Amino acid sequence: MENQKFDMEVTDERLAFMKDQLLRLYADQLGMEVVSVKVTPVKKEKEGTA
C-alpha cells in the first residue's frame, strides 16, 4: 500500500457526480428525497448593476 497512487483529477463528470451526491446527502439529512435534478447556467449580470 506504500506505492498506491490515486487519480485525484476532478473531471466534469466527477464534479457532476460529487454535486449530485452532496445534494442527495443534504436532502437525506432533511428527511427528503431527490426526484430529479435540472442544471441551468447562471445568468450573468451586466457590469455596473447589482
DORO-230416 format. One line per field, with one value per residue (C-alpha): residue number from 1; residue in one letter; z, y, x. Coordinates in steps of 0.02 Angstrom, whole numbers. Example, Ala and Ser with C-alpha at 12.3 -4.5 7.8 and 13.67 -1.06 7.14 Angstrom:
i <- 1:2
aa <- a:s
pz <- 390:357
py <- -225:-53
px <- 615:684
***
This chain:
i <- 1:2:3:4:5:6:7:8:9:10:11:12:13:14:15:16:17:18:19:20:21:22:23:24:25:26:27:28:29:30:31:32:33:34:35:36:37:38:39:40:41:42:43:44:45:46:47:48:49:50
aa <- m:e:n:q:k:f:d:m:e:v:t:d:e:r:l:a:f:m:k:d:q:l:l:r:l:y:a:d:q:l:g:m:e:v:v:s:v:k:v:t:p:v:k:k:e:k:e:g:t:a
pz <- 0:10:-178:-207:-313:-330:-476:-395:-555:-547:-718:-771:-746:-571:-524:-579:-479:-322:-336:-357:-207:-96:-145:-105:62:112:62:164:318:297:278:95:-68:-230:-377:-515:-541:-675:-701:-789:-818:-708:-792:-788:-733:-835:-768:-659:-591:-425
py <- 0:112:141:153:303:387:482:644:741:825:800:871:700:681:858:823:661:749:886:757:657:812:861:688:681:852:800:641:743:841:682:716:627:700:652:742:871:1005:1110:1278:1407:1561:1721:1844:2019:2168:2271:2417:2331:2250
px <- 0:153:161:-25:-73:-242:-313:-374:-411:-582:-658:-826:-904:-833:-886:-1064:-1064:-999:-1130:-1267:-1207:-1196:-1372:-1439:-1347:-1417:-1593:-1574:-1525:-1686:-1787:-1824:-1788:-1720:-1830:-1736:-1601:-1603:-1447:-1457:-1320:-1314:-1370:-1226:-1270:-1217:-1073:-1125:-1280:-1321
***
